[in-house]
Amino acid sequence: MTFTLTSADIRDGGVLPDAQVKALGDTSPQLSWSGAPEGTKSFAVTCYDPDAPTGSGFWHWTVANIPADVTELAAGAGAVGGANLPQGAAQGRTDYGEAGFGGAAPPPGHGPHRYIFTVFAVDTDRLDVTPDNSGAVFGFNLHFHTLAKASITATYENTGG
């Protein structure tokens, strides 16, 4: 079975809906996954914009320690404070500076940006991460514990001036 990620809110290859744009909704999308490999003990989810003009992209969401029996996050699960996440899950600090989902906000006229939502099947029930950790720290920890991953990519462009 193939590890897959789907969403009721975003379509792979489509345009990111207004609900996931910082100034319009700032809500994390619904995400579902299936086909996790044997040995999966938890999941992690990230949203990353590789096109941000930073030299290192932009982390919009990091959450780890999602229990292995959870295969879906509802829309809004990434609210700041984590009250809508499964018990035990931990969000990290986005590049906006807070622990929770931060919607798309590319600079006006910078062209379309890709927003890559990824779910990771993890070989440990707890990654050593905290709400103060950056996306880079989450990524470093995930690098050593990922069994499989699946992604959905959507784009958004700020055409305003």
VMD Tcl script that draws the C-alpha trace (Angstrom):
set ca {
  {0.00 0.00 0.00}
  {1.26 3.49 -0.86}
  {1.42 6.19 1.82}
  {-0.86 8.98 0.59}
  {-2.05 12.40 1.75}
  {-5.40 13.88 0.71}
  {-7.42 16.94 1.69}
  {-11.02 18.06 1.47}
  {-9.75 21.65 1.35}
  {-6.77 21.72 -1.02}
  {-6.10 19.97 -4.31}
  {-2.64 18.78 -5.28}
  {-1.50 21.08 -8.08}
  {-4.34 23.52 -7.43}
  {-4.56 27.04 -6.05}
  {-4.54 27.44 -2.28}
  {-8.04 28.44 -1.09}
  {-8.63 31.77 0.68}
  {-9.08 29.93 4.00}
  {-5.37 29.06 3.97}
  {-4.23 32.63 3.16}
  {-2.94 34.64 6.15}
  {-5.01 37.78 5.48}
  {-8.19 35.94 4.46}
  {-8.71 32.92 6.71}
  {-5.43 31.78 8.26}
  {-6.89 28.30 8.86}
  {-4.98 25.04 8.52}
  {-6.61 22.70 5.97}
  {-8.26 19.36 6.59}
  {-5.71 16.60 5.94}
  {-6.15 12.79 5.81}
  {-3.56 10.10 5.25}
  {-3.53 6.36 4.66}
  {-1.13 3.53 3.91}
  {1.43 4.24 6.65}
  {4.25 1.70 6.63}
  {4.74 -0.97 9.25}
  {6.61 0.38 12.25}
  {4.91 3.78 12.23}
  {4.64 4.99 15.82}
  {3.52 8.58 15.20}
  {3.01 11.18 12.49}
  {4.24 14.71 11.82}
  {2.84 17.35 9.46}
  {4.55 20.37 7.93}
  {3.71 23.18 5.53}
  {6.67 24.78 3.78}
  {7.06 27.48 1.11}
  {10.35 26.90 -0.77}
  {9.78 30.03 -2.89}
  {9.88 32.62 -0.09}
  {12.62 35.20 -0.75}
  {14.61 34.28 2.35}
  {17.34 32.02 1.00}
  {15.90 29.23 3.16}
  {12.18 29.14 2.38}
  {9.43 29.72 4.97}
  {7.89 27.32 7.50}
  {4.12 27.82 7.80}
  {3.35 24.87 10.07}
  {5.11 22.11 11.97}
  {3.37 19.58 14.19}
  {4.81 16.34 15.55}
  {3.92 13.52 17.94}
  {0.53 12.88 16.35}
  {-0.49 9.45 17.70}
  {-0.22 6.52 15.25}
  {-3.97 5.80 15.46}
  {-4.81 9.30 14.14}
  {-5.14 9.53 10.35}
  {-6.78 12.94 9.96}
  {-6.48 16.53 11.12}
  {-9.65 18.61 10.86}
  {-9.62 22.06 9.29}
  {-8.43 24.48 11.96}
  {-6.40 21.86 13.86}
  {-3.38 24.15 13.55}
  {-4.87 26.96 15.62}
  {-2.32 28.73 17.82}
  {-2.24 27.04 21.21}
  {-2.89 23.55 19.85}
  {-6.31 23.03 21.47}
  {-7.65 21.44 18.26}
  {-4.81 18.91 17.91}
  {-4.87 15.28 19.08}
  {-3.71 14.68 22.65}
  {0.10 14.65 22.82}
  {0.73 16.44 19.51}
  {3.15 19.39 19.59}
  {3.30 22.35 17.21}
  {6.54 24.16 16.53}
  {7.25 27.81 15.88}
  {6.51 28.98 12.35}
  {8.63 31.59 10.65}
  {5.92 34.06 11.71}
  {7.17 33.44 15.26}
  {4.31 31.52 16.86}
  {3.41 27.86 17.36}
  {0.46 27.18 15.06}
  {-0.49 27.33 11.39}
  {0.36 30.56 9.58}
  {-1.29 31.06 6.20}
  {0.20 32.03 2.86}
  {1.41 35.62 2.55}
  {3.91 35.94 -0.30}
  {5.19 39.42 -1.15}
  {3.04 41.27 -3.70}
  {4.24 40.73 -7.25}
  {6.72 37.98 -6.29}
  {4.94 35.41 -8.45}
  {3.31 32.15 -7.44}
  {4.63 30.37 -4.36}
  {4.34 26.65 -3.67}
  {2.90 25.50 -0.34}
  {3.95 21.93 0.35}
  {1.88 20.09 2.96}
  {3.67 16.91 4.01}
  {2.76 14.11 6.40}
  {5.60 12.00 7.78}
  {5.32 8.45 9.13}
  {7.68 8.46 12.11}
  {9.46 5.51 13.76}
  {9.17 6.88 17.32}
  {6.14 7.92 19.34}
  {7.77 11.18 20.46}
  {10.21 13.47 18.69}
  {12.24 15.69 21.00}
  {10.67 18.99 19.88}
  {9.02 21.91 21.68}
  {6.75 24.83 20.70}
  {9.84 27.05 20.64}
  {11.58 24.94 17.99}
  {11.87 26.23 14.44}
  {10.96 24.35 11.29}
  {14.66 23.59 10.82}
  {14.80 21.84 14.21}
  {11.66 19.85 13.36}
  {13.18 18.94 9.99}
  {16.44 17.86 11.59}
  {14.61 15.56 14.03}
  {12.36 14.19 11.28}
  {15.36 13.42 9.06}
  {16.49 10.68 11.43}
  {13.06 9.18 12.12}
  {11.05 9.28 8.86}
  {9.83 5.95 7.49}
  {7.79 7.48 4.65}
  {6.27 10.79 3.62}
  {3.49 12.02 1.35}
  {2.78 15.55 0.11}
  {0.21 17.82 -1.49}
  {1.41 21.02 -3.16}
  {-0.80 24.03 -3.88}
  {0.17 27.49 -5.12}
  {-0.78 31.02 -4.17}
  {0.19 34.36 -5.69}
  {-0.31 37.79 -4.15}
  {-1.06 40.00 -7.15}
  {-1.71 43.11 -5.02}
  {0.59 46.08 -5.07}
}
mol new
graphics top color blue
foreach p $ca { graphics top sphere $p radius 0.5 }
foreach p [lrange $ca 0 end-1] q [lrange $ca 1 end] { graphics top cylinder $p $q radius 0.2 }
display resetview
